[in-house]
Amino acid sequence: MAKQHKNPFKELEASLLEAPPGMKKKVMNDIAAAKLILDMASLFSINMGSALRRLFRTLGNH
């Protein structure tokens, strides 16, 4: 006879609890703030090189 093994993944799924609404809201706000910071950093770091090149190109022509 084959042995019956417990599936540990089903046990993990059964032990999951719903997060409190306040916690969900805090996590979503933190994620939104982090995304905003990353977007702002990306905007300034990517465009900064281009802006500096244009600045020096403009200054060199005068």
C-alpha positions in Angstrom: 0.0 0.0 0.0 1.2 3.5 -0.8 1.7 5.9 2.1 -0.5 8.9 2.4 1.7 12.1 2.7 0.4 15.4 3.9 0.9 18.2 1.4 2.7 21.0 3.3 1.6 23.6 0.8 -2.1 22.9 1.6 -1.3 23.2 5.3 0.3 26.6 4.6 -2.7 27.8 2.6 -5.1 26.8 5.3 -3.2 28.8 8.0 -3.4 32.1 6.0 -5.4 34.8 7.7 -7.0 37.9 6.2 -5.0 41.1 7.0 -6.8 43.8 8.9 -8.1 46.6 6.6 -5.9 49.2 8.4 -2.8 47.1 7.7 -3.8 46.7 4.0 -4.2 50.4 3.6 -0.9 51.2 5.3 1.0 48.7 3.1 -0.7 50.0 -0.1 0.2 53.6 0.9 3.8 52.6 1.6 4.0 50.9 -1.8 2.6 54.0 -3.5 5.1 56.2 -1.8 8.0 53.9 -2.7 6.8 53.8 -6.3 6.6 57.6 -6.4 10.1 58.0 -5.0 11.5 55.5 -7.6 9.7 57.3 -10.4 11.1 60.7 -9.3 14.6 59.3 -8.9 14.4 57.7 -12.3 13.1 61.0 -13.8 15.9 63.0 -12.4 18.7 60.5 -12.9 17.9 59.6 -16.5 17.1 63.2 -17.7 20.0 64.7 -15.7 22.6 63.4 -18.1 20.7 64.6 -21.1 20.2 68.0 -19.5 23.9 68.4 -18.6 24.9 67.4 -22.2 22.6 70.0 -23.6 23.8 72.6 -21.1 27.5 72.0 -22.0 26.8 71.8 -25.7 25.0 75.2 -25.4 27.7 76.8 -23.3 30.4 75.5 -25.7 28.8 77.3 -28.7 29.0 80.8 -27.2 
